[in-house]
């Protein structure tokens, strides 16, 4: 019975990750109006909002991946 539960839980986690990604991807595609993105003092660029949303999502994924990689490395030592 526990093998079935572990298998189902693993598929549920993978499916939820895909659903989470699809939600944010569609959210980014729907927000296509241009916004001013300020880099430094008096420097701005007009880009679609979807690039800002997708960029923030990707940065979060990269930082989370690095954190999990580092945490896993400390546990194995």
C-alpha positions in Angstrom: 0.0 0.0 0.0 2.8 2.5 0.8 4.4 1.9 -2.6 1.1 3.0 -4.2 1.0 6.1 -2.0 4.6 7.0 -2.7 4.0 6.6 -6.5 0.8 8.7 -6.4 2.5 11.4 -4.2 5.5 11.6 -6.6 3.1 12.1 -9.6 1.1 14.6 -7.7 4.2 16.7 -6.9 5.4 16.6 -10.5 1.9 17.5 -11.8 1.6 20.4 -9.3 5.0 21.8 -10.5 3.8 21.8 -14.1 0.5 23.4 -13.1 2.4 26.1 -11.2 4.6 26.8 -14.1 1.7 26.8 -16.6 -0.2 29.2 -14.4 2.6 31.7 -14.2 3.4 31.3 -17.9 -0.2 32.1 -18.9 -0.3 35.0 -16.4 2.8 36.4 -18.1 1.4 36.0 -21.6 -1.8 37.8 -20.6 0.1 40.8 -19.2 1.5 42.1 -22.5 1.1 45.9 -21.9 4.3 47.9 -21.9 5.7 49.2 -18.6 8.7 51.3 -17.7 11.4 49.2 -16.1 13.9 51.4 -14.1 17.5 50.2 -14.0 19.4 52.9 -12.4 18.8 56.6 -11.6 17.1 58.2 -14.6 17.5 55.1 -16.8 14.4 53.3 -17.9 13.4 50.9 -20.6 9.9 50.2 -21.9 9.3 46.5 -22.1 6.3 44.2 -21.9 5.2 43.2 -18.4 5.4 39.5 -19.4 9.2 39.7 -19.5 9.4 41.1 -16.0 7.0 38.5 -14.6 8.8 35.6 -16.4 12.2 37.0 -15.4 11.2 37.2 -11.7 9.8 33.7 -11.9 13.0 32.3 -13.5 15.2 34.2 -10.9 13.2 32.6 -8.1 13.5 29.2 -9.6 17.3 29.6 -10.0 17.7 30.9 -6.5 15.6 28.1 -5.1 17.5 25.5 -7.1 20.9 26.9 -5.8 19.5 26.8 -2.2 18.4 23.2 -2.5 21.7 22.3 -4.2 23.7 23.9 -1.4 21.4 22.4 1.3 21.8 18.9 -0.2 25.6 19.3 -0.3 25.8 20.2 3.4 23.7 17.2 4.4 25.8 14.7 2.5 29.1 15.8 4.2 
